[in-house]
Amino acid sequence: MKQKKYLYIVITIIVISIIITAAYLNDKRIYGKIYNLIDEEQINITSSTYTENNKVVAEIKASDNATYIKVNDVGHIVDNNKLFKILTKYKCKKSKSNYFPYTTGDVIAEISIHQNNKPKHIILGNFNIWYETSDKVAYDIIDGDKLLQEILLLVEK
């Protein structure tokens, strides 16, 4: 009788171990995969109008080869070639954290681009993430603090 009980306990422990291992491996597969922050070939250069408080603050044509970014609540128009050269150096991974909603006090720099015909928002500051408007899943930017420093240098020039 005791042997049967011990066998039941051992089998239960093995089954639980298998379930935990499978969950860990699945979690690692989803959240451990590293992605490029941007894929330059998939960037869509579009004409855009930027407004704040119902006033137009910038209009950029696709032919201008520029992007409007905000740093410390100040708008800057930067050259796409310089911006994309910086962004292509960085990687990201899917985040387990929920950053939404976030406050403007958390944000130092905000960059919006179009990739695969979807708006991609890059937020740098107290946390460093990107997300698509339609999908509130965030991706943590690896070395996001370094990216923020490069963006700050870019707008100083």
Secondary structure, 3 states (H helix, E strand, C coil): CHHHHHHHHHHHHHHHHHHHHHHHHHHHHHHCCEEECCCHHHECCCCEEEEECCEEEEEECHHHCEEEEEECCEEEEEEHHHHHHHHCCCEEEECCCCCCCCCHHHEEEEEEEEECCEEEEEEEECCCEEEECCEEEEEEECCHHHHHHHHHHHHHC
